[in-house]
């Protein structure tokens, strides 16, 4: 069974992140991902970086993943970090 922790670990292994938070029920997941690599990228390009970090897990194991992809500056502006 896929866990939020295993998804978060895969993202962190494949993408330099300052914060990763994943929640879910085993089939549907939500993630907040903060990375400097997102600077200047469109939301689609940001999501593509996350999908690349997850690799085959997106096709084989993860049914649904919604995500917020933020730069550290955007995260700080929300009063976080």
Secondary structure as GFF3:
##gff-version 3
##sequence-region A 1 81
A	DSSP	alpha_helix	4	14	.	.	.	ID=ss1
A	DSSP	beta_strand	19	24	.	.	.	ID=ss2
A	DSSP	beta_strand	28	34	.	.	.	ID=ss3
A	DSSP	three_ten_helix	36	38	.	.	.	ID=ss4
A	DSSP	alpha_helix	43	54	.	.	.	ID=ss5
A	DSSP	alpha_helix	57	60	.	.	.	ID=ss6
A	DSSP	beta_strand	64	70	.	.	.	ID=ss7
A	DSSP	alpha_helix	72	77	.	.	.	ID=ss8
###
